[in-house]
Amino acid sequence: MNSTSYLSILIIVIKATIEPLRMKGIVFNQLQEFVEIHHGVMAWDQAILSCDLPSEGVYVSTKSYQDSELLTLVGYFSDALKTPAADITRAFGDFVFDRLLTFAADEAKNAKSLRDFLLMVEDIIHVEVSKLYHDANLPSFGYENNEESLVMIYRSPRKLCYFSEGLIYGAARHFNETVVVSQSQCMHDGADSCHLVIEFK
Amino acid sequence: MSSEHQQELEAYRRVLERERRARKLAEEQLEDYSREIYQSNALLAEQTIQTQAKQQHLAFLISVAEDNWRSESVADLINVYLQKSCTFLTAPVAVYFQIEVDLSLSRLQIAKPTDLFDQPCRVADKKFINATLEHMDLAKIRSDFLSRDRGALFSSMEYMPEAKAELAAQIYLLPVFHSKGKELNKLSCMCFYYEQLDDVDLMKLETIEASHSIFSVAIERKKAESALKKKVNELLESNTHLQQIQQQLIESEKLASLGQLSAGIAHEINNPVGFVLSNLSTMAEYVEDVTKVLTPLYDESLGVTDRISQWRALSKEYEMDFLLDDTNKILVSSVQGLERVKDIVSDLGSFARMDSDDLVTVDVNKVIHKALNILKNELKYNHIVELDLEDDLKILGNDGQLQQVFINFFINAKHAMPDGGHLWISSKKVRERVVVSIKDEGHGIAPEEVKEIFTPFFTTKPPGQGTGLGLSISYSILQRHHAKISVDSVVDQGTEFKLSFIPSD
């Protein structure tokens, strides 16, 4: 790696530290759809009215919005529905999987099993997403591939491990497989990464 | 409408409003995108044009470099370059000239583009060019451009002391090179004439700038090349001359050795001639005696018995038996003596003949014998010649020249043994060569002198005995025979020369 590459990496790191994390509008569009299906248009409208959002609830899929808007919305629904935020995030992840799958490379879409698919996330899917949204802030995954289970080691300043859990459930549904996802350690408990343990049934 | 419905309607309106704003934003973004795409397309198109131009420039540079190698002469090189560059520039004409030390113009060359329309162009006319060059201040041009590496664009009027509007043209002048050294004030340059400023393509002129250093290097190389050619021709000429001189030297050395040998050869001829003469006078006396003895046989006055008895008495008196026997001997020895004279004269003839130096098949042993024949008188008193010659040794050679070589080696051997000694001469086939060895038991050659012996004018003999050319000429003759020479010499013991020839078959 030459000095220019190091420099550009340094700039990205500095930018990430100073600038708030941003999320693509498509996530908010999906959340809106999710809320409207399960709780109606009024529930969504109420949420937008209640939360003080810089975007005023106007989301364009290709634009970026601050992460905090999503957290605010999730927090609001958690209060309104009296449901833990983790459960909402997980359910949303499950819901959004099919929509996100369209971005995945053909190779990932044609994966033989859930395990194969999950193993492709880091190297194939994220690369494809980066091509589409070059400014997307993607998490990184490490793997521990065991016979009975697969451990995905999640690292992201967003700490959206529950969202990842939901995505894994969504993927399992897509592949007609049954899994149980749990976390042996979590960044929300002070760990440096979340270990998502996927047990195949 | 119930308030619930009212609320729902309000919610939908707000949702719709947000959707509209989102769509508007999306449309704006789309517009931004299309603008970006348009701009990058425009940029791409521009870059494509630039790339094409660069390609053109590159193609020009490459073709110039190629032509530089192909051109036959300097004038040809200049002409091709002028033509290529004004075609490339789409300039109407390109001119090359040299401003000499005395401000005169030389080497004027004019070229027009190869593929340009045949429209008559004012500035491309030869008369026009000559007129501008005549009216422009060449001294000023020279001093302005002498120290410059780059060209410059100017109006012809700028350099005219008396402005002539009819001679106005835009000229791009490029100094090709200035002569260094004593002709410091000489400037070669190349000009492109343009009708007007708008016709000038500055970017393409940059390419010409870039190419002109290749061009000036090519000219210098070409000049050096023709100078080299001239030198080579001179060398070839002097080489031919040298060969002729060498041939003459061989002949004169031959004559010189003939001169030195002439006394001996004369003696060698005189000897048999002398004894043949004395033989003949003896024979005259014998004939007289025999006539006397035979006289009674023809006397008609005597009877047959008397004739015979008188003849018998006279035969006894004049020792007729001895006379007849000796006559026989005298005749045989005379014939032998004359044969020797004949041989010497014929060998001398083949030695002295100024024949061509073609190599033909010769019998090396015969040549050795002929050489020894001429030297017979030189070697017969104190020297013993030992011959060991293998039969039938044919080599490619020149009879007369080889004789000269052998005579030279044999004489040298004799001079090395002033008090006499053995001279061993052998010839034999060794592998693919015919080797002649000439060995003496003379004073030998000092090791430090061995490398000098084939050098012209090197001699250890006292003045008058040798020209110092003998061995050097022998060496050059042997080289023409593609023969190898080796010397093996020990001081006070003797010297052996080995000559190895190519067999003729």
Interface residues (C-beta under 8 A of the other chain):
Chain A: V41 M42 W44 D45 Q46 I48 L49 E56 G57 V58 Y59 V60 S61 T62 K63
Chain B: Q7 E8 A11 Y12 R14 V15 R18 R21 A22 L25 A26 Q29
